[in-house]
Amino acid sequence: MPKIEIDLRSPDGNAFHLIGLAKRLCKQLEKDPDPITAEMTSGDYAHLLKVFKREFGEYVTLIGADENEEDDDDDRDDDEDDEEQSRR
């Protein structure tokens, strides 16, 4: 199976697209998709990516994954700063 590249900054990086891809890969790999997709959807987007990489990292390269995770951290810091300022 050739390795698939997914740019997370594109529409292909959408959570719904990744879940659909996970289901298709499970079918090709003869795995049960239900526990994997259930775990993917049990948290936030970063958790979904972590599970996806763990299960399919051998077959899929996620481009922009590290940048995306850093952006999420930056957004949380900004939200925390906004909340702290609004309390003052």
Secondary structure as a PSIPRED ss2 file (coil, helix, strand):
# PSIPRED VFORMAT (PSIPRED V4.0)

   1 M C   1.000  0.000  0.000
   2 P C   1.000  0.000  0.000
   3 K C   1.000  0.000  0.000
   4 I E   0.000  0.000  1.000
   5 E E   0.000  0.000  1.000
   6 I E   0.000  0.000  1.000
   7 D E   0.000  0.000  1.000
   8 L C   1.000  0.000  0.000
   9 R C   1.000  0.000  0.000
  10 S C   1.000  0.000  0.000
  11 P H   0.000  1.000  0.000
  12 D H   0.000  1.000  0.000
  13 G H   0.000  1.000  0.000
  14 N C   1.000  0.000  0.000
  15 A H   0.000  1.000  0.000
  16 F H   0.000  1.000  0.000
  17 H H   0.000  1.000  0.000
  18 L H   0.000  1.000  0.000
  19 I H   0.000  1.000  0.000
  20 G H   0.000  1.000  0.000
  21 L H   0.000  1.000  0.000
  22 A H   0.000  1.000  0.000
  23 K H   0.000  1.000  0.000
  24 R H   0.000  1.000  0.000
  25 L H   0.000  1.000  0.000
  26 C H   0.000  1.000  0.000
  27 K H   0.000  1.000  0.000
  28 Q H   0.000  1.000  0.000
  29 L H   0.000  1.000  0.000
  30 E C   1.000  0.000  0.000
  31 K C   1.000  0.000  0.000
  32 D C   1.000  0.000  0.000
  33 P H   0.000  1.000  0.000
  34 D H   0.000  1.000  0.000
  35 P H   0.000  1.000  0.000
  36 I H   0.000  1.000  0.000
  37 T H   0.000  1.000  0.000
  38 A H   0.000  1.000  0.000
  39 E H   0.000  1.000  0.000
  40 M H   0.000  1.000  0.000
  41 T C   1.000  0.000  0.000
  42 S C   1.000  0.000  0.000
  43 G C   1.000  0.000  0.000
  44 D C   1.000  0.000  0.000
  45 Y H   0.000  1.000  0.000
  46 A H   0.000  1.000  0.000
  47 H H   0.000  1.000  0.000
  48 L H   0.000  1.000  0.000
  49 L H   0.000  1.000  0.000
  50 K H   0.000  1.000  0.000
  51 V H   0.000  1.000  0.000
  52 F H   0.000  1.000  0.000
  53 K H   0.000  1.000  0.000
  54 R H   0.000  1.000  0.000
  55 E H   0.000  1.000  0.000
  56 F H   0.000  1.000  0.000
  57 G C   1.000  0.000  0.000
  58 E C   1.000  0.000  0.000
  59 Y C   1.000  0.000  0.000
  60 V E   0.000  0.000  1.000
  61 T E   0.000  0.000  1.000
  62 L E   0.000  0.000  1.000
  63 I E   0.000  0.000  1.000
  64 G C   1.000  0.000  0.000
  65 A H   0.000  1.000  0.000
  66 D H   0.000  1.000  0.000
  67 E H   0.000  1.000  0.000
  68 N H   0.000  1.000  0.000
  69 E H   0.000  1.000  0.000
  70 E H   0.000  1.000  0.000
  71 D H   0.000  1.000  0.000
  72 D H   0.000  1.000  0.000
  73 D H   0.000  1.000  0.000
  74 D H   0.000  1.000  0.000
  75 D H   0.000  1.000  0.000
  76 R H   0.000  1.000  0.000
  77 D H   0.000  1.000  0.000
  78 D H   0.000  1.000  0.000
  79 D H   0.000  1.000  0.000
  80 E H   0.000  1.000  0.000
  81 D H   0.000  1.000  0.000
  82 D H   0.000  1.000  0.000
  83 E H   0.000  1.000  0.000
  84 E H   0.000  1.000  0.000
  85 Q H   0.000  1.000  0.000
  86 S H   0.000  1.000  0.000
  87 R H   0.000  1.000  0.000
  88 R C   1.000  0.000  0.000
